[in-house]
């Protein structure tokens, strides 16, 4: 139990700025799959990598998350990929954000204007620049990337509550796995 509690604290620190690494741009939260993969193996969680071909990104998804087919209408709304875990109604959504922002700096400025958005962080995930943030009222955490096409690609995880260790740990593992595909 102490080991699990220590891991939860470490994950929260990595995601929500307590464990920042200083870079030239200022304080940045850094995550890498080498750390996530080690923890996944220790916890005995099985999963596989999924590739988003149109943006050359891949990420790890636990086996208990099942892909949900995206309708043509949802694709038009920006949905790229969607997974859910039935036992606790956890979801992973990958969406193109169409709000006129083409860079992470522009997107971060828009996020700061929103009252319900908190804990906005600059991140480096497997050498990719990102912006992470939380919407507590929606029990969600999002991680956003800028693409070569000038779009914002956002991974959102929900529910993420402080009362449930798995709701924080599993998204942290997945976030640490987001990287460029070969």
C-alpha positions in Angstrom: 0.0 0.0 0.0 2.8 2.4 0.8 4.4 1.7 -2.6 1.2 2.4 -4.3 0.6 5.6 -2.4 4.1 6.8 -3.2 3.5 6.1 -6.9 0.2 8.1 -6.8 2.1 11.0 -5.2 4.8 10.7 -7.8 2.3 10.7 -10.7 0.4 13.6 -9.3 3.7 15.5 -8.9 4.7 14.7 -12.5 1.4 15.8 -14.0 0.6 18.7 -11.8 3.8 20.7 -11.6 5.3 19.6 -8.3 8.0 17.6 -10.1 9.0 20.1 -12.7 12.2 20.1 -14.6 13.8 23.4 -15.6 14.4 24.1 -19.2 15.3 27.2 -21.1 11.6 28.0 -21.5 11.0 27.8 -17.8 9.4 25.1 -15.7 8.2 22.1 -17.7 6.8 18.8 -16.6 8.7 16.0 -18.3 7.3 12.5 -18.9 8.8 9.5 -20.8 7.6 6.1 -21.7 10.7 4.5 -20.1 9.3 5.5 -16.7 5.7 4.6 -17.6 6.7 1.2 -19.2 8.6 0.3 -16.1 5.6 1.0 -13.8 3.2 -0.8 -16.2 5.4 -3.9 -16.0 5.7 -3.7 -12.2 1.9 -3.4 -12.0 1.3 -6.3 -14.4 -0.9 -4.2 -16.7 -1.2 -5.6 -20.2 -1.7 -3.3 -23.2 -0.7 -2.5 -26.7 0.4 0.5 -28.8 -2.1 2.2 -31.2 -0.9 4.4 -34.0 -2.7 7.5 -35.3 -1.3 7.4 -38.9 -2.5 10.8 -40.0 -0.4 12.5 -37.4 2.4 9.9 -36.9 1.6 9.5 -33.2 1.4 6.3 -31.2 0.3 5.7 -27.6 -0.2 2.7 -25.3 -3.7 1.6 -24.4 -4.4 -1.0 -21.6 -6.2 -4.1 -22.8 -9.3 -3.4 -20.6 -10.0 -0.2 -22.7 -12.0 -1.1 -25.8 -12.0 1.0 -29.0 -15.3 2.6 -29.8 -16.2 3.1 -33.4 -16.3 6.8 -34.4 -19.2 7.8 -36.6 -18.7 10.1 -39.7 -20.5 12.9 -37.8 -18.0 12.5 -34.9 -15.1 12.5 -37.3 -16.4 15.8 -38.7 -16.5 17.2 -35.1 -12.8 16.3 -34.8 -12.8 12.9 -33.1 -9.8 10.8 -34.1 -9.9 7.9 -31.6 -12.0 6.9 -28.6 -11.7 4.1 -25.9 -13.7 3.2 -22.9 -13.4 0.9 -19.9 -16.8 -0.5 -18.9 -16.0 -1.3 -15.2 -15.6 2.4 -14.2 -16.8 4.2 -17.3 -13.3 5.6 -17.9 -12.6 7.1 -21.3 -9.8 8.2 -23.5 -10.7 10.5 -26.3 -8.4 11.9 -29.0 -9.8 15.0 -30.8 -8.6 17.7 -33.1 -9.5 21.0 -31.4 -10.8 23.5 -33.9 -10.7 26.9 -32.2 -8.4 28.8 -34.5 -5.3 28.1 -32.5 -2.4 26.7 -34.5 0.3 26.7 -31.8 0.5 25.5 -28.2 1.2 29.1 -27.0 -2.0 30.3 -28.7 -3.9 27.4 -27.2 -2.5 28.0 -23.7 -3.6 31.6 -23.9 -7.2 30.5 -24.7 -7.1 27.9 -21.9 -6.1 30.6 -19.4 -9.3 32.6 -20.3 -11.5 29.7 -19.3 -12.8 29.7 -15.8 -13.2 25.9 -15.4 -9.6 25.1 -16.6 -6.9 24.8 -14.0 -3.4 23.4 -13.5 -2.2 24.4 -17.0 1.3 23.0 -17.5 4.0 23.0 -20.2 5.1 19.5 -20.8 7.6 17.5 -22.7 6.4 14.0 -23.4 8.9 11.7 -25.1 10.6 14.8 -26.7 7.2 16.2 -27.9 6.1 19.6 -26.6 2.6 19.6 -25.0 0.3 21.5 -22.8 -1.5 19.7 -20.0 -4.5 20.9 -18.0 -7.4 19.8 -15.8 -11.1 20.5 -15.7 -12.1 19.5 -12.2 -15.8 19.9 -12.7 -15.6 17.4 -15.6 -13.2 15.1 -13.7 -10.9 15.3 -16.7 -7.2 15.8 -17.6 -6.1 16.7 -21.1 -2.8 16.7 -22.9 -2.6 18.8 -26.1 0.0 18.7 -28.9 0.5 20.9 -32.0 0.7 19.0 -35.3 2.6 19.7 -38.5 -0.8 20.5 -40.1 -1.3 23.4 -37.7 -3.9 21.7 -35.6 -4.2 21.0 -31.9 -4.4 17.2 -31.1 -5.8 16.6 -27.6 -5.9 13.5 -25.5 -8.5 13.7 -22.7 -8.9 11.2 -19.9 -12.0 11.0 -17.7 -13.0 10.5 -15.0 -9.9 11.5 -13.1 -10.6 12.1 -9.4 -8.3 12.5 -6.5 -10.3 9.9 -4.6 -9.5 7.0 -7.0 -5.9 6.0 -7.5 -6.5 4.2 -10.8 -8.3 7.1 -12.3 -5.0 9.1 -12.0 -2.4 6.3 -12.5 -3.7 4.7 -15.7 -4.0 8.1 -17.6 -0.5 9.0 -16.4 0.9 5.7 -17.9 -1.0 6.4 -21.1 0.2 10.0 -21.3 3.8 8.9 -20.7 3.5 6.7 -23.8 2.5 9.3 -26.4 5.3 9.6 -28.9 6.1 9.9 -32.6 5.5 6.7 -34.5 8.4 5.3 -36.6 
